[in-house]
Amino acid sequence: VGAAIGGVFNWLSNGAQFNAKGLGYFGVGALAGALGAGIGAGVNVAIAGGSFGAGFMGTATVASTGFGAGFATGFSGGFTNGLVSGTGNSLVDGKNIGQALKNGINQSFNQGIAGGISGGVFGGIHAANNNRNFWTGAPKTYKIPDTPLLASTNNGIAVSQDGFTVQNNSGETIYYKPETSNPLRGIKGDGAYPIKNGSGIKHAVDGVTAPGKSAQVFKVTDPFSTSSIRVSYSSVSIDKPYLIGELTLNKAGGGGWLTTPPDQGWHQIFKMAGYVFK
């Protein structure tokens, strides 16, 4: 698609001639469009933690959002398009290689900056519309009110009607993976988002780490938007006791996120770590 659009646009922009020169402009535009779109998509997927190659080929299952990711995507795609089209069009016009490269470099920065700004704005708007940070694309966190929670670790019950799906009062930063199609495991350094002490989130999650044990996680096997996970320094609990059990939470294969069916020994890792259900 990028090649076809780029080829037609470049051909129209340079006189729409039905001759060898017009064919040259079409070829330059097609190459610039294909490379620009592919590299932009590859950068976007790489920022999300996926494979650049999968993004380039259009087979990726993840994508990044936010102003920063949008700017990088737009800049890389625009820079590539400008370099190829500026150089190629100059060669079709009969310029020597030095002049052609100079024109290509000038055009690459112009298109890169324009693409970066527009991509950043659209990426930020997309993130904000999906309850994420405008600049980074990360899911939003909220400050937990200072009012004390009525909570108990007995049977894993925590009582609160504040709307949070995860609360962190552990004294340390914990990590969680949102309920998305992102195939990353979700542990620290591999697709997880941090929640600082005293903060909470209000959207569905796939799992949450134990404080101080960033490679050990509670795994939630179903979208978890109607129950709440409470993380304190000495315990982790949820507010719907009938959900507790091997079918709901597990250690997910030694600290990952994708084990199916759940590991029946999930609770043992928290006994060793000191974070247990009673």
C-alpha positions in Angstrom: 0.0 0.0 0.0 2.8 2.4 0.9 4.5 1.7 -2.4 1.4 2.3 -4.5 0.5 5.5 -2.7 4.1 6.8 -2.8 4.5 6.0 -6.4 1.3 7.7 -7.6 1.8 10.7 -5.3 5.4 11.3 -6.6 4.4 10.8 -10.2 1.6 13.3 -9.8 3.8 15.8 -8.0 6.3 15.7 -10.8 4.2 16.4 -13.9 2.3 13.0 -14.3 4.1 12.3 -17.5 3.4 9.1 -19.4 7.0 8.5 -20.5 10.3 7.0 -19.1 10.8 10.0 -16.8 7.3 9.7 -15.4 8.0 6.0 -14.8 11.2 6.9 -13.0 9.3 9.3 -10.7 6.7 6.5 -10.0 9.5 4.0 -9.1 11.2 6.5 -6.8 8.0 7.3 -5.0 7.1 3.6 -4.7 10.5 2.7 -3.2 10.3 5.7 -0.8 6.8 4.9 0.2 7.5 1.3 0.9 10.7 1.9 2.8 9.3 4.8 4.8 6.2 2.9 5.8 8.1 -0.2 6.7 10.9 1.5 8.7 8.3 3.7 10.6 6.3 0.6 11.5 9.4 -1.3 12.5 10.5 1.5 14.8 7.0 1.6 16.4 6.9 -2.1 17.1 10.5 -2.1 18.4 9.6 0.6 20.9 6.8 -1.6 22.1 9.3 -4.4 22.7 8.5 -6.4 19.5 10.6 -7.3 16.5 11.6 -4.5 14.1 11.5 -7.0 11.3 7.9 -8.0 12.2 6.9 -4.4 12.2 8.6 -3.8 8.9 6.8 -6.7 7.3 3.5 -5.9 8.8 3.2 -9.1 10.9 3.6 -7.7 14.4 1.0 -8.1 17.1 2.1 -5.2 19.3 2.4 -1.4 18.8 3.5 1.5 20.8 1.6 4.7 21.5 2.2 8.2 23.0 3.9 11.3 21.7 7.4 9.9 22.1 6.7 6.7 20.2 4.7 8.6 17.6 7.4 11.2 17.1 10.1 8.4 16.6 7.8 6.5 14.2 6.9 9.6 12.2 10.5 10.9 12.1 12.0 7.6 11.0 9.4 7.1 8.3 9.6 10.7 7.1 13.4 10.8 7.1 13.6 7.6 5.1 11.0 8.7 2.6 12.6 12.1 2.2 16.1 10.7 1.7 15.0 8.2 -0.9 12.6 10.5 -2.8 14.9 13.5 -2.7 17.9 11.6 -4.0 16.0 9.5 -6.5 14.0 12.5 -8.0 17.2 14.4 -8.4 18.8 11.5 -10.3 15.8 11.3 -12.5 16.1 15.0 -13.2 19.7 14.5 -14.4 21.6 15.7 -11.3 24.9 14.2 -10.5 25.3 11.9 -7.4 26.7 14.6 -5.2 23.8 17.0 -5.9 21.3 14.2 -5.6 22.6 13.2 -2.1 22.6 16.8 -0.9 19.0 17.2 -2.0 18.1 13.9 -0.4 19.6 14.8 2.9 17.9 18.2 3.0 14.6 16.7 2.2 15.1 13.9 4.7 15.3 16.3 7.6 12.4 18.4 6.5 10.1 15.4 6.1 11.5 13.7 9.2 10.7 16.7 11.4 7.2 17.2 9.9 6.5 13.5 10.2 7.8 13.4 13.8 5.6 16.3 14.9 2.4 14.9 13.2 3.2 11.4 14.4 3.8 12.6 17.9 0.5 14.5 18.1 -1.5 11.7 16.7 0.3 9.2 19.0 -0.3 11.4 22.1 -4.0 11.8 21.2 -4.4 8.0 20.7 -2.7 7.4 24.1 -4.9 10.0 25.9 -8.1 8.5 24.4 -7.1 5.1 25.7 -6.4 6.3 29.3 -2.7 6.4 28.8 0.0 9.1 29.4 0.0 11.6 26.4 3.8 11.7 26.3 5.0 8.2 27.1 1.9 6.0 26.3 2.2 4.3 29.6 -1.1 3.4 31.4 -2.0 6.2 33.9 -1.4 5.8 37.6 -3.3 7.6 40.4 -2.3 8.7 43.9 -3.9 6.6 46.6 -6.0 8.8 49.0 -4.5 9.1 52.5 -7.7 7.7 54.1 -7.0 4.3 55.6 -8.2 1.2 53.9 -10.3 -1.4 55.7 -8.3 -4.5 54.6 -7.6 -8.0 55.8 -5.4 -10.8 54.6 -7.7 -13.4 56.0 -8.9 -15.4 53.0 -7.2 -12.8 50.8 -10.0 -10.3 51.4 -9.5 -6.6 51.1 -12.4 -4.2 51.5 -12.5 -1.0 49.6 -14.8 0.8 47.1 -12.2 3.2 45.7 -12.3 1.8 42.1 -8.6 0.9 42.0 -7.7 -2.4 40.3 -4.2 -2.4 41.8 -3.0 -0.5 44.9 0.6 -0.3 46.1 1.2 0.4 49.7 4.2 -1.9 50.0 6.9 0.8 50.5 8.6 -0.2 47.2 7.9 0.0 43.5 6.1 -3.0 42.1 5.4 -4.0 38.5 2.4 -5.0 36.5 1.3 -6.0 33.0 -1.9 -4.5 31.6 -4.5 -6.7 30.0 -3.4 -6.4 26.4 -2.3 -8.6 23.5 1.4 -7.8 24.3 3.2 -11.1 24.2 6.0 -10.0 26.6 6.2 -11.7 29.9 5.5 -8.6 32.0 8.3 -9.0 34.6 10.6 -6.1 35.4 12.6 -5.2 32.3 10.4 -7.3 30.0 7.2 -5.4 29.3 6.1 -4.5 32.8 5.0 -1.0 34.0 6.0 0.3 37.4 3.6 1.4 40.1 5.4 3.5 42.8 4.5 3.2 46.4 1.4 5.1 47.2 0.0 4.8 43.7 -2.7 2.8 42.0 -4.2 2.0 38.7 -7.8 1.7 37.5 -7.7 -0.5 34.4 -7.6 -4.3 33.8 -4.4 -6.1 34.5 -2.9 -9.4 33.6 -0.7 -9.7 36.7 1.3 -8.0 39.4 4.7 -8.7 41.1 5.3 -9.2 44.7 7.2 -6.2 46.3 10.9 -6.7 46.4 10.6 -9.8 44.2 10.2 -8.4 40.7 10.6 -11.8 38.9 7.8 -13.3 41.0 4.3 -12.4 40.0 0.6 -13.1 40.6 -0.9 -14.1 37.3 -4.5 -13.3 36.6 -5.8 -15.6 33.9 -8.9 -13.6 33.0 -9.3 -9.8 32.5 -9.3 -8.4 36.0 -11.2 -5.1 35.9 -13.9 -5.8 38.5 -11.7 -7.0 41.4 -8.8 -5.3 43.2 -5.3 -6.4 44.0 -3.9 -5.0 47.3 -0.2 -5.0 47.7 1.3 -4.3 51.1 4.8 -5.0 52.5 3.7 -8.3 54.1 0.9 -9.6 51.9 -0.9 -9.5 48.6 -4.7 -9.9 48.5 -7.7 -9.4 46.3 -11.2 -8.2 47.2 -13.2 -11.2 45.8 -12.3 -14.3 47.8 -14.1 -16.7 45.5 -11.6 -15.9 42.8 -8.6 -17.0 44.8 -7.1 -20.3 43.8 -4.9 -21.9 41.2 -7.4 -21.1 38.4 -7.1 -17.4 39.1 -3.6 -16.6 40.3 -0.3 -18.4 39.7 3.4 -17.8 39.5 3.2 -18.2 35.7 6.2 -20.4 35.0 8.9 -19.1 37.2 8.1 -15.4 36.9 6.6 -15.0 33.5 3.0 -14.3 32.3 2.0 -16.8 29.7 1.8 -20.2 31.5 -1.4 -22.1 30.5 -2.8 -23.9 32.4 -1.8 -22.2 35.6 1.1 -23.7 37.6 -0.5 -25.6 40.5 2.4 -24.7 42.8 2.0 -20.9 42.3 1.5 -20.3 46.1 4.9 -21.9 47.0 6.9 -19.0 45.5 5.1 -16.5 47.8 5.6 -18.7 50.9 9.3 -18.6 50.1 9.2 -14.8 49.5 7.1 -14.1 52.5 4.0 -12.9 50.6 1.3 -15.4 51.2 -2.5 -15.9 51.3 -3.8 -17.3 54.6 
